[in-house]
Amino acid sequence: MSGGSRMPTAGDHAPRVALRLLGGFQLLHDEVPVVVPRGLQRVIALIGLRPGATRSHLAGLLWPENPEERALSSLRTALWRLRQDPCCPLRTDGDTVRLDHTVRLDTDELVEAATRVREGAIPRGVTGAGRHDLLPGWYDDWVLLERERLRQLRLHMLEELAGNHLVAGRHGEALEAALEAMAAEPLRETPHRLVVRIHLAEGNAFEAVHSFYVYRDLLLRELRLEPSPAMTALLDDTLAPIRRASRPEPRPPRAGPTTTADAPRRPAPHPRGATTPPPSMPRGTP
């Protein structure tokens, strides 16, 4: 690793080290990027995401196609290379390896923000936290699993934040959080439902109905699905007058007999084989 840093001396302040994994790998020492080879990036990133993992566990995740002894040998080599650099952010404790306690990890900051929102707090700048995916372009199994976990964590955090703002009557902040969640996952119904609720709480019926039908069209176009009954029910009271006004009026009953007794009687048919008598001849006819 290299960042143009010199070995710290006794009088130097402790370097501020930050590891960023959201949006791409970046290791910073006092805000100065440190160049890390790709193979060692994987080691540092995994140790940051799995704090306190044993060496066997780390080796199995990093080199799953290799036998255990060979994977452990590769891990020992990687750790040795990292320790040769004064910028190394790792600490070993027996059979476990972890980041130094002074390293700031952006994924930890996202988890902490989600925890505070769950407790009812509103951390500053929380709507932008975790906006970028974890290590985009990396396709290791452990990356894919952690990426989805953090994505779901952020979505639920934003939805919970929007709900908290809505209950408190802070409609602008609620809408901002709901729209941020909607941008992260456009087909997810929960943020669209929140947007409809926020508009209704503000008394903006047009905005609520418009938001509903925009989502409905999107869902039909992409998945051939309808919104859930829970979302449709949000607009029942709003749309009820419109439905009543557009409902066709019942037609009046047709004039004419309505009972069998009032219907005109048909002449009874002649019995089979009977003949119709000829008309009477007028008198005087020869």
Steps between C-alpha positions, in 0.01 A plus 500: 500500500617850432362844571806720521498471882806470718536285810342689795731617777433536870402866469256447215127493555323170433393492134130514427426186303178445308391199296226560245327205339175664384543610141841333469807411704697792642744509790585849631773615738435858612273536194784389269413194285721196550570283195412137581540210253172333409587171667571673831187714463294182523675400823452840665137531386403155630670559835311829529165337422562192720662639816648234725479222242750217540777449250345176375170676436668788316715266290198291403308806381794655312620180328200266501632292210827413680563231765502637856877481549570678174238768576651557846845530342368763256348693792826492698685637197246779453512601869880503493496733198254732672707521819803619304327831434466769773150571367378151590160537672488144643554351844534132590377345821588134523312320225290804404575801281311831516532864402676728743251666734597842363385416144172662397297266279214647296288184520515524881377858474199382296418231756529751785274750318236229443512407870452862606204545264345184640529655846322815382799727441560699180875498423625786284535413131349155551305504171827496307660227709573184304380647172760299305519121478761300684810439286333528157660272242602240761317167467637287782224314682577675828479840325163423337353387832625804691397736220140382515496514881615862501260592218203365694625666818510838328155459340340417834686785667369754248145367521508507878640852492223613264239343728645672806496838325142441382377424853672817623337710224830577325363432154789647302759287678273196476463545125876541455573170677223315313620627162857399586377146571296504178809599299694210652232244404235637259282184498481468879148587614572622854656836407227566242240428766675746733497769230123457456447521878713814526309678224167405660622626839580835335158508334642467149249258351618556143862422589392187688288368212768591245770317701278193527435474127865568409598201715212288367605565140862416586401176670274392214766581241790330677341208686138481377384537860252725678576693821413317820160537667674689782614770259171515313313541830691823570300676227159345565363809676662738249372320192155410635329824375663460158382140474149594599490784245624275219264213582218477237150575629258203500256499208127548579283189456334460161128594473266204458353213690696385797282207611359197334148612586544825305648337190268458197363154462592303189229289338528140598639282222266259328527141599700285262273365220227762545389695195400859485129531420427687179357846540117515495360569157290811469129445442379501143819350360417224250 
